[in-house]
Amino acid sequence: MPTPDPVTEDVLRSGLIVRFEGVWAGYEGPDVLQDVDFEVAAGEVAIVSGPTAAGKTTLLHTLRLALPPRAGSALVLGEDIAQLTEARRARLKRRVGYVAEEPVFAEDHDVAYNVALPLRLARRKAADYAHDVHELLEFVGLSESAGEIVKRLSFAERRRVAIARALASKPDLILVDEPAAGLGPEAAHRTFRLLAEMRRIGAAVVIATQSEHLADGLEATHWRIAEGRVEQDGATYVGAEHYS
């Protein structure tokens, strides 16, 4: 039996879902993320705000195991993501839910079908997950729209379908890219609140956004990113009256 990695063991004991230390990452060109230290624990919401091209999406792609780091220590769910085998990477990805800025759907299928896609891909039987799908749609406020064809939905409704789909596999880490994009202020507030509720199931939630003030009222840890560098801005909480 292999000797446990003391760093990994420490991360798991501390309840951390993510711990990056000195992480550098990029695509084919120069590094986008530069010497990034970042962490988020189970039951925590982390808001990462910054302007366009600051590195927000690159950070999320690294967190969702789509972009391996070039340097530094990157632990996700206790695993060193730079050292994963393909089989282990595939298993770990199933514990990560991701909502893209522009989610892709099976446009000619209904809402319930799209929400259930991760469960279908996991080869679960429809009879086993029908109740789960109903609960997810109720949670995001779309229980009456289960049979609606996705391409007929509004932008805000599509965003809620994407959130429900990301939650279908009961992930430990939920990543959301620009949840306010294309939404008015009221719909954006509702979306942020909905995402923050995920802390109640013990998941870690990372939200990347340009619209940092739309997170006012959420208990969250605020991080700022600019030119690939990340700094923590402290834990914040603003009373619920901001939502009344």
N, C-alpha and C positions, 0 to 999 in steps of 0.2 A: 504494500500500500504506500503511495507517495506521501512524503512529508508535507503537511499543510503549510501553505505560504503564510507567514505571520502577518503580512500586510493585509492579505485577503481576509484572514480570520478576524483581524481588528476591525475591518470595515463592516463585516457581517455582525459582529457583536455590538457595534455602535449604532446599528440600524440604518446606516448609510446605504442608499440605493446607488448613488453615483459618487465617485471621488476621482477628480482629475487633478494631477499635480504636474505642472510644467509641460502641459500638452501642446504640441505643435501639430497642425494638420492642414492639408490643402489638397487641391486637385492636381492637375498636370503642371501648373505653374508654381509660383511662390506660395509659401505658407499663408493661409488665411487666418487660422488661429495661431496666436503667438504667445507661448509661455503661459497657458491658461491654467489657473487653479479654480476649481469649481466643485461644489458638492451639494447634494440634496438628499434628505433623509425620507424614510417612509412616513407618510402622513403629512408631508410638507409640500407647499406650493412655492415654486421659484419662478419669479417674473424676470425675464431677461429682456431688457429694453435697449434700443439703440437705433440709429438711423439706417437707411437703406445701405446695403453693402458693408455693414459693420462686422458681419460674421455670424449673425444669428442662425441662419439656415445651416451654415457649415457646422456650427455647434450641434444642432439637432441631428444632422446627418451622422455626425460622429457618435452621438449618444444612441442612435438607433442602429448602430453597427453597419452603416452603409459606407462609411469612410474611415478606414483605419488610421490611427494617429501615426505621425512620422517620428515623434519623439515624446518622451515623458511617460508618466504612469497614468493609465486610463482604466479604471475599474468600474464596471457596470454590473450590478447585481452580484458582486463578489468575484466577477471574472475579469481577468486581464484581457481586454478586447483585442490587443495587438497579438495575442498568442492563441487565439481560438482556432480550432479546426473548423472546416466547413460544416460538419455535422453539428458540432457544439454551437456554432454561430446560428444555425437555423433553429435550434432548440431555444436558444436565448432570445432570439427575435420574437418568438411567440409570447414572451413575457413583457414585450414592449408594444404599447399602442401608439400609433402615430396619426395625427390629423394634419394633412398638408394644407398649405395656403389655398391651393385650388384642388380639392379632392376629386379623384376620378371614380366614376360609378359605372355600373352596368345600366346605362341610361334607359333602356327599354324594359327594364324589370322594375318591380315595385319596391317600396321602401323596406318591407320585411325581408325580401330576398337579399337586398344589399347589406342590411345590417347583419344578416346571418352568414355572409360570405366567409369570414374567418373560421366559422364553425363548420361550414361545408368543406373548406379546404383541410380542416383537421379530421375529416371523415367521420364527424359525428352525425348520428341519425336525426332527421328532422323532428321526430317525435320527442327526442331527448332535449332539444334546445328551443322548442316552440315557446315554452313558458319564459325562458330567459330573454328571448327576443321581445316578447310582449312587455316584460318588465323594463327593458332598455328603452323601448319606444315610449312607455309611460313616463319614464324618468326624464327624457328629453322633450316631453310634451307633444309627442307625435302618435299617441296611441290610436287616434282616429284616422291616421293617414297610412296605416300599414299597407293598404292595398293600392295606394297612389303610385303612379309611374313616376320615377325619380325626375325625369326630364321636364315634368310639369310643375315641379316645386319651385318655390321662391329661393333666392340665394340664402336667406337666413335658415329656411327649412333644410336646405341641402347641407348646411354647416352642422345642423343638429343630427342629421342622418350620419354624417361622417364621425361625429363624436360617439354616437351610439355604436357604430361599427367598430371604432377603436377600442371600445370597452367590452366588446362581445367576448373576447378571450380572457377576461378578467386579468388584465395586465398589472404588473407591479410598478411599471414606469409608464407614464402617459406624457407624450410630447405633442405640443400643438404649435403650429407655425402661423403667426398672424391671424388669430381668431377674429379680430375686428375688421379684417379686410372686406370691403364691400358691404359692410353693415352700417346702419345708422347708429347713433349713440345709445339709444334704448336697447336695441337688439344686441349690440356689442356688450353692454353691461350684463344683460341676461346670460350671454354666452360665457363671459368670465365667471359669473356666479356659478353657473352650471359646472364648469370645469373645476372650480374650487371645491365643490362638493365631493370630489373624488378622494379628498384626504380622509373622508369618513370611512372608506374601505381599506385604508392603510396604504394606498398607492402614493408614489411620489409624482408630482405634476410639474412639468417644466413648460412654461408658456413664453414663446418668443414674440415680441411685439414692438412696433414703433409707437403705439398709443399707450404709453405708460400710465397716463392718468385714468384710463378706463378701468384700471385695476384698483382704483381707490375704493376702499371699503372692504378689501380682501385681506385676511390675515395671510401674509406672504413674506418671503424673503426676496428682496429686490436686488437684482444684479444689473449692472450697466456694461454694455459692450461697445467698443469703438475701435476701429482699425484692428480687429482681431484680438484685442486685449480685454479681459473681463475683470471687473472690480465689484465687490459686494457693497451694497448701499444700505445694508442693515435690515432687520426685521421690522415690518410695519403693520399697523392695524388701525383702520379708521372705522368708526361706528357704523352700524347698519342703517342709521338714518340717512346715509348717502344714497340708499336704494329706495327710500320711501317715496 
